[in-house]
Structure formats: structure tokens, C-alpha cells
Amino acid sequence: MLNKNFMIWRAILIAGMVIGVAGIVGEMVWSAEKGKSKEEEARQVIAMATSAKIGLEGAMQAALESVAGQVVEARLEKNGDKIAWNVEILTTDEAIMTVSVDAVSGSVMMTKEKVAGKKPIQGKTA
């Protein structure tokens, strides 16, 4: 009976070690794939930036001609088959507007309100 219990515990120990090693190897493989996706993302960003004819300054200028305010963020993104600068502008009524500017032509493609603005309340004192 003692020999049978020893064999069961030995099998459990070996199974635990196999599962542990498989987990470590699986994590290493997953980490390597994760690193590859970051490299691919970097390649895509470089490809977008090199194909953009309009730079950051030009995109901000085009966006501010469409919506008055202050630029708070701008990023180069792919919108469908086009590359566009998405420029976020803080307006005077404290709204955040997103203006999409075509990175090749410099034309405004779309304007949308991201955060609704607050209108000041007249006649109310704090």
C-alpha cells in the first residue's frame, strides 16, 4: 500500500512539473509573438509617416481653419484606405472637436464633436 501511495504522489509531482514547464515555455513563446506585433506596429507607423505629404503643422493649421480653438492633441492614423491626421481642438465653449485632415491632400475630411461643451450660466454667482 505504501508503494502505491508513493507511485500516485510521484505521478502527481511529475504532472505538476510538466504543466509548470509547459506554462513557462508557453509564456516565452507568447512574449516573442507580442514583441513581433510591436515591431509590425512600428513598421506601419513609419510607412504612414513617410506617405504623409502634410506634416503636423499643416494638419493643425487646416484643422484650426475649420474649427476655432486650441489644439490639444494630434495623431496620425489610418482611416479606411486613407491616412489622416486626427486633430483634437478645445473650443471656446469647452467642447472637444475632432477634425480629420487628409495627410496627403491637407483637406478636412470630417469634423465631429468628441465631448460636448459647457455653456456658461448667466446671472449665477458662486
N, C-alpha and C positions, 0 to 999 in steps of 0.2 A: 504494500500500500504506500509506503514511504517513497519507493521508487516511482510509482505512478504520479504522485503529487509533484515530485521533483521534475518529471518529464512535462507536466502541464505548465508549471511555472517557467521552465526553461523555454517552452514554446511561446508563452506569453511574452517573455523577455525578448526573444528573437523577433517576434512580430512587432513589438514596440520599437525595436532598433531599426527594423526595415522601414516602418512608417516614418520614423524620425528622419532617416537618411533621405527617403523619398521627398519629404517636405522640404528639406534643405536644398536638395538638387532642384526641385520644382521652383523654389523661390529664386535660385540663381538664374534659372532659365527665364523666368518671368521678368527679373530685373534687367537682363540683357535685352529682351524684347522691348521693355519700357525705354531703355536708352536709345534703341533704334528709332522709336517713334519720335523722340525729341530731336534726333538728327534729321529725320524726314521733315519735321515741322520747321526746323531752321532752314532747310533747303527750300521749302515752299515760301517762306518769308523773303529769302534772298531773291527768289525768282519773281515774286510780286514786286519787290522794291526796284529791281532792275528794269522791269517792264513799265513802271510808272513814269510817265512823262512830266507829270505835275508833282512838285515836291510839297512838303509840309506847309511852307509859307504860302504857296499858291493856293493850296486847298483851303487854308484858313481864310485867306482873302476872299475867295469865291463864296465861302460859307457866310462870312460876315456881310457880304453884299446882299445875300439872301435873307439873313436874319440878323438884326442888330443885337449886340450884346458883347459878352466877353467869352472867349474860347477857354474851356476848362479841360478838354481832353480831345485828342485826335489820334486815330489809329488807322492803319492800312489794312483792309480786309477784302476778301473775295465775296462779291455779291453775285451769285449765279455764275455767269461766264465773264463777268466784268470785275476789274479791280477798282476799288473805290476807297476814298478817304472818308471815314465816318467822323465828323466833327461835332462835338457836343458844345453847345453855347448856352451860357447863363444869360437870360434876358432880363430886362429892367423890372419886369413883374415877377421875378424869381422863378421862372419856368426854365426847364432844361429842354432845349430843342436839339434834335439830332439831324444834321444835314449831311446827306451822302453826295460826295463830289467825285465824278468820274476821274480816275487817276491818269487817264490817257488824254482826254479832251479838256478837262477842267470845268465841265458843265455840271450844274447842280442836277442830280438825278431825282432826289426825293428829300422832303423835309417832313419831319414828324415830331410831335410833342412827346418827350420821354417822361417828364414829370410836370404835372400841372402847376401853374404859377399861383402865387398868393396875391390877391389884390389888397392894398391897404384899406383898413376900415376907417371911414371918415367920421370925425367927431367923437371918437372914443379915446379916452385918456387912461393911462395906466395908473 
